[in-house]
Amino acid sequence: KRQNNKNNNLQPKILISVSNNRDSCLLNNNKIAIIINKLSKKFKFDIYISTLKIDYDKALNLKKKITPKSTIKLTPRLNGYIELMKSMDLCFFGEGGGMHIAAALGVHQVALFGHTSKITWSPLSKIATVLDDKSNVNNIPSGKILEALENKLQIIISN
């Protein structure tokens, strides 16, 4: 795990995944960009965009829409995805295996749930924030998502 941000002057690292096999659990790039660009007006951070090869164009599209520094990381293998996640301060993605991995690694996260039950499938982590809309994560108000990310960054920066 990375050293405390105050000790090494590194900006927090945020991981966004654009690959998810459940469309109802994946924010569209326009909404992600609006949220991240607003967040970047209050905080400095680096963005890492995780993608499978099949979704590379989606990752490139997101990279063009966001203003903070961003890096696209192809993560076709689970071990590479886990290594990438371990180096992050905050993960921001839709429900799925990634949120459980982040929970096991002790990485802060904001996880978005669509039609899947958050009661049954929420990550087992006290540092995870789960937001949901029973039909589609794109229906979750941007302000609510932004507030959750701001709260996480405040905690990360203050540690």
Disulfide bonds with the S-S distance in Angstrom:
none
